[in-house]
Amino acid sequence: MSIVGGKSFIILAVIIGAVFLDTAVIPGFPSLQKIFHLPFGIRELLLFVLAAVAWKSADREAVRGNEFNFSPIRGGY
């Protein structure tokens, strides 16, 4: 048994850590909402970038093997 796409676990660990980057949890953590009046924060921006990096760097064999598609995200079940 082997794990295909093992490097994705590193991205997953960073994603889990990024979830806790919150101005309500970490005093003094910069807030894009307060600085630039944006409707999202550093955490959301980081999670979006990590999702894009995860998709671009994913092992295509693993993606095909898992039969991944964007149908649930698009709303077509």
N, C-alpha and C positions, 0 to 999 in steps of 0.2 A: 504494500500500500504506500502511495506517495501523495504528497500534496502539490497540486499544480496551482501556480499563482500565489505561492507563499509570501511574496513581497507585499501582497495586498494586506497582510496582517499588520504590517507596519503602518500603512495608511489607516487601517481600522483603529489601531491604538491611538493615533493622533486625533482621529475623529472623536473617539470617546473622551480624550482629554480636552478637546475643543468645546465639547458640550458644557463644560464647567467654567468656561471663560465668560463670566457674567459680571456686570458691574454691581449687581445686587449681592453677589457671593464674594467677589474680590474687591475690597475697598481700594480706591485709587486706580482701578483698571480703566483705561481710556474708553470713552463712549463716542462712537460716531454720531449717535443721535444728538448728543449735547454739543459736539464740536462743529459738525457740518449740517445738523438738522436733517439727517437722513432717516428714512423709515426702517433701517436695519443697522445692526451693529457689527463690530469686528468679528464676533463669533459667527454670525450668519455669512459674512463675506468669506471667512476662512473655511467654513463648511462647504460653501459653493465651490471654492477653488479646489478643495480636497476631493469633492465629488467629481469634478472635471479631470483632475489628475488621476484619480482611481480609474475612471472610465478609459482615459487615453492610455494608461499604462497596464491595463488589465490583460492578462494572458488570453488571447482570443480563443484558444482551445478550451480553456476553462469556461469562458462565456458561452461558447457553443454547447459544451457538455452540460451546463446548467440550464440550457434552453432559455437564457435570459432574453427578454424583450421589454420594450417600454409601453406595452399595451395597458397595464394597470395605471400607469402614470397619465397616459393620454385619455383614460376613461373608457376604453374599449375592452371589455372583458371577454 
